[in-house]
Amino acid sequence: VTGNNTFQNNMIILSGNKNAFSNISWWGVISPEEILEANPSIIIMPTNYFNESDLISWLNSTIGNAYKNISAIRYGRVYVIRGYYIDYIDQPGPMTVEGLELLIALTHPNVLNITSIPPIITPSDFPLPKLTVFSS
């Protein structure tokens, strides 16, 4: 997971959120028990290789049905980022702005009048709304 001292942690904060693992420095490996204890309200997984069922299988193999108590899972707020959207989240640079837009869309959909978010986020299935930052 991303901890503090990462640009992703800064993106989480700038998008109006709190990193459930800000107590970890840099990148850390966590256990299912730590996810259960942190109880994140949203889980975002930028990967082309895993999905929510892989996450649930991993959690279930260690903590059993307790994984159902994790808010993100209970309320269907586990999002898998795919395609070039991964670069928006994982690569520092000019695309970080799009990464912030993506995080805002996923974590504060009502602000952008988004009524439905699919569990797998791809550029073709979930086009980013454009944010107006400056006005004249």
C-alpha positions in Angstrom: 0.0 0.0 0.0 1.0 3.6 -0.3 2.0 5.2 2.9 3.1 8.7 3.7 6.1 10.2 1.9 4.7 9.2 -1.5 3.2 11.3 -4.2 0.1 9.1 -4.1 -0.4 10.0 -0.4 -0.3 13.7 -1.5 -2.8 12.9 -4.2 -5.1 11.3 -1.6 -4.9 14.3 0.6 -5.3 16.8 -2.3 -8.4 15.0 -3.4 -10.0 15.6 0.0 -9.4 12.2 1.5 -7.4 10.5 4.3 -5.0 7.7 3.6 -5.9 4.7 5.8 -2.3 3.8 5.9 -0.6 7.1 6.4 1.1 5.5 9.5 3.3 3.5 7.1 6.3 5.2 5.5 6.7 5.0 1.8 5.4 1.7 0.3 4.5 -1.1 2.7 3.3 -4.6 2.7 0.3 -5.1 4.9 -1.6 -8.1 6.2 -5.3 -8.8 6.0 -5.6 -8.1 9.7 -4.2 -4.6 9.1 -6.8 -3.9 6.4 -9.5 -5.1 8.8 -8.2 -2.9 11.5 -7.8 0.2 9.3 -11.3 -0.4 7.9 -11.0 1.8 4.8 -14.2 3.2 3.3 -12.7 2.9 -0.2 -10.1 0.6 -1.7 -8.5 1.6 -5.0 -6.4 -1.0 -6.8 -4.5 0.2 -9.9 -3.7 -3.1 -11.6 -4.3 -5.0 -14.8 -3.8 -8.3 -13.1 -6.1 -8.5 -10.0 -9.7 -7.8 -9.3 -12.0 -7.5 -6.3 -12.6 -11.3 -6.1 -8.8 -11.8 -5.8 -8.7 -9.3 -2.9 -11.6 -11.1 -1.2 -10.1 -14.5 -1.7 -6.8 -13.3 -0.1 -8.7 -11.7 2.8 -11.0 -14.7 3.3 -8.1 -17.1 3.3 -6.6 -15.4 6.4 -9.4 -13.6 8.3 -12.4 -15.6 7.1 -15.8 -13.9 6.9 -14.4 -11.0 8.9 -13.5 -9.4 5.6 -17.2 -8.5 5.2 -16.8 -6.0 8.0 -14.4 -3.9 5.9 -16.5 -0.8 4.9 -15.2 -0.6 1.3 -16.2 -4.2 0.7 -19.5 -4.0 2.6 -20.6 -0.9 0.6 -19.3 -1.9 -2.8 -16.5 0.7 -2.9 -13.6 -1.4 -4.2 -12.4 0.0 -7.5 -9.9 -1.6 -9.8 -8.2 0.9 -12.1 -7.2 -0.4 -15.5 -5.6 0.7 -18.7 -3.8 4.0 -19.0 -5.6 5.3 -16.0 -3.0 3.3 -14.0 -0.4 5.8 -15.2 -2.5 8.6 -13.8 -2.2 7.0 -10.3 1.2 5.5 -10.5 3.4 7.8 -12.5 4.3 11.3 -11.1 4.3 14.0 -13.8 1.8 16.0 -15.8 -0.8 13.2 -15.7 -1.0 13.6 -12.0 -3.8 16.2 -12.6 -5.9 13.5 -14.3 -5.1 11.2 -11.4 -6.5 13.8 -9.0 -9.6 14.1 -11.2 -10.0 10.3 -11.1 -9.6 10.2 -7.3 -12.1 13.0 -6.9 -14.6 11.2 -9.2 -14.2 8.0 -7.3 -14.3 9.4 -3.7 -16.6 12.4 -4.1 -18.9 11.4 -7.0 -21.7 13.7 -5.9 -19.5 16.7 -6.3 -19.3 15.9 -10.0 -22.9 14.7 -10.4 -21.7 11.1 -10.9 -24.5 8.7 -10.0 -22.9 5.3 -10.8 -19.3 4.0 -10.6 -18.4 0.6 -12.1 -16.2 -1.7 -10.0 -13.6 -1.8 -12.8 -12.5 1.7 -13.9 -11.3 1.9 -17.5 -11.0 4.9 -19.9 -13.7 3.5 -22.1 -16.2 2.6 -19.3 -15.6 5.6 -17.0 -14.6 8.8 -18.9 -13.3 11.4 -16.6 -15.4 14.6 -16.2 -13.4 17.7 -16.7 -13.0 19.9 -13.7 -13.0 23.6 -14.0 -10.2 25.0 -11.9 -10.0 28.6 -13.1 -12.8 31.0 -14.0 -12.6 34.5 -15.4 
